[in-house]
Amino acid sequence: MNYLYSFALSTVLMYLSMAIGIHFGLLDKPKGLLKPHEKPIPFTGGLGILLALVLTAFLFNAEIFSYLFPLSILWILGFVDDLKGLSPKLRLLTELVVGFGFSFFDGNPVITSLILAFVFAAIINAFNMVDGMDGLCGGLSLVTAIAFSFIPGLGFFRWIVPIIGAFLIFNIAPARMFLGDEGSYLLGGFFGIAFIKAFNSGFGLTAFGILWLPLLDLTLGFLRRALNGKSPFEGDRDHFYDKLKKLYIKNTRTIMVISMALASIYAFPSLLMPNWFLLAYLLLVSIIQTTVLKSLKIT
C-alpha cells in the first residue's frame, strides 16, 4: 500500500515540478537535429524525481537518505548543464569524483574505486544518451529498477519504481515534461550506485547485464562515430531507438514499449543465468541487435 501512496505523492510532485518549469521559464526549446520537438517543454522532471526521493526517504524508507548527497550533486550538475551548458571535461570529472567517493566510502580500496568510478560515469552518460525520445529513458529506468530490486540486498531500489511511474505520466508521448540533463544524470547516478552496491555484494556481472542495453548503445555510438570519421563525443540521431524509428516503426509509444521489451531481454535473464553463460548470452543478443538495427552505420 505504501507504494501506492508513494506513487500518488510523486504524481503531485511531478505536476508541481512541471508548473515550476513553466512559471520560471525552465524550458527545453526546439533546436536542430538533436532537439526535434515542436514546442518548448519544461525540463524539470529531474526536480520532481529528486523531490519524490526526498519525500519517500522521509515517509517510507530512510535508507534512501544514504544516497541523497551524491544524487543531489549530480542533479545540480545536470541543472547547471541544462541552464548554461558545461564542458564535457567538467561533467566527466564531477561524475568520476562522485563515483569514486561513493565507492570508497562504501568500503572499496582506492584502485577498485577508481575503476568503479569510470563505470559509474559510463552509466550516467549511457542514461543521458537514451534520453532522446518521449518516455524512453523513463521506460528503460522502470525496467532497470524492477530488475535491480530482485538482487539480494537491493530490494530498496523498488522505491524508485512508483516515482518513475509518476514521471512517465507526464513524459509519455506527447511529452508534457522532460527529464532534462538533471533527471538523466540523477537516474544514471541512481543506477550507478546500484551497480556499486551489487558489485560489493558479488553480483557485479548481474548488474552489468541489467544495465547492458544503455551501455551497449553508448559503446556502439562511440564505435559508429569513430568508424565513420566523426568525433566519438559528437551527438547523433543513430541510437538504437532512432534506428527503430528510421527502419521499422514510426510511433513513439510503440518504440518505447519495444525498447522496454528489449531492455527486459537483457535485464531479467541476467538475474537467472550463471556468469559463464551470461557473457555468451549478452554477446549473442548484442550481435543480433547490432546487425538488425545496423547500429554501426550512419543512416
GIKATA-V232393 format. One record per run of one state. SS is the DSSP state (A for helix, B for strand, O for the rest). FROM is the first residue (numbers start at 1). TO is the last residue. If there is no record, write none. Layout:
# GIKATA-V232393
<<SS;FROM;TO> <SS;FROM;TO>>
This chain:
# GIKATA-V232393
<<O;1;1> <A;2;23> <O;24;26> <B;27;28> <O;29;30> <B;31;31> <O;32;34> <B;35;35> <O;36;40> <B;41;42> <O;43;44> <A;45;59> <O;60;61> <A;62;83> <O;84;87> <A;88;105> <O;106;109> <A;110;129> <O;130;135> <A;136;148> <O;149;154> <A;155;171> <O;172;176> <B;177;177> <O;178;179> <A;180;200> <O;201;203> <A;204;210> <O;211;211> <A;212;227> <O;228;239> <A;240;247> <O;248;251> <A;252;270> <O;271;274> <A;275;292> <O;293;299>>
